[in-house]
Amino acid sequence: MTAGSAKGRSEEGRSEKGSALMLMPAAVLIVVVLGALVVDNATVWLGQRELGTAAAAAATDAASAVYDPAFYQSGQVVLDPARAVTVALRSVAAQDLSGVQLTGAPTVEVQGRQVCVTLTGVVRPILGRAIPGFGESRSVHARAVATVAGDSGSAVAPRGLC
Amino acid sequence: MTAVSAVTAVPEPRRWRRTELGQVAGIEMIAFGTLVLLIGTLVIADAWAIVDARLAVAEAAREGARAFVQATAPTAAETAADNAAAAVMTSEGRNPARMTVTVTGQLARCESVSVTVSYPVPLLRLPLIGTAGGSMSVRSRQTELVDPYRSGLPGTASCQP
């Protein structure tokens, strides 16, 4: 056992041989985590789409709440605000929003023959819950406008309400 | 001859020592890494398959409901919903024969119509083997109101608030 052999062993201990094997599971973990983030982002996008679809359906349904007396007496096409809000809220409640959870009550604005429905919700990640720092819920918003067709009635600019 | 055997005999212990480098951190890490890769890939693939199928059925339900409330006659409404949903699933690369469409409600003024589309998603799909591990049904429901002022339907537009 000489000083030379001790030095050689010390250099062998510091050698980087085999370190690539340690990097492999780390690299695999990184790939899996990135894949999980992709899935979670797709889930958020899906939730946003569901919310948008629900808002569009609610606005379209609410646009059927035409105020009959005004239409049959003067041919004016206007929405009955109270009935439009009721129809819109009923429509939102009937939708299957399994991917997103509504936060707060839907906002329904009615003006003339135009109705605007605004929804806000949160989407909880599927795989991100297992990753520290990525498990927070994401807030999503959706807004849809529907305008009742008709030549006579209050003039509303397209998407002027929202 | 003696010199040659001396040359071949000396390097063996060195080579043996070299090959042990990284063994402790290596062999089991390869197995562990492969396991993580395999399980992680399966989990992500399954999750993605469900998200992708959910996108497809949500689209199919929406188109089905729209086709139902816009059908020209009550007798043709359900067929129109089926066809519209099947067209969406086909365009999404899915087999419409495996899809189930359920309609509640009828084509009448002010009627609320719900179209539910279900599609089974295999939890594990392996190359050459096919599906394994059962399947999960992905479902989406879309509800729409039949326009009270539309043409082609009998009755008057008198929706209850």
Interface residues (C-beta under 8 A of the other chain):
Chain A: E12 S15 K17 G18 S19 L21 M22 M24 P25 A27 V28 L29 V31 V32 G35 A36 V38 V39 A42 T43 L46 R49 E50 T53 A57 T60 D61 S64 A65 V66 D68 A82 R83 T86 V87 R90 S91 A94 Q95 D96 S98 G99 I126 L127
Chain B: R17 R18 L21 G22 Q23 A25 G26 M29 I30 F32 G33 T34 V36 L37 G40 T41 V43 I44 A47 W48 V51 D52 R54 L55 A58 A61 R62 A65 C110 S112 S114 T116 R139 S140 R141 Q142 T143 E144 L145 D147 P148 Y149 A157 C159 P161
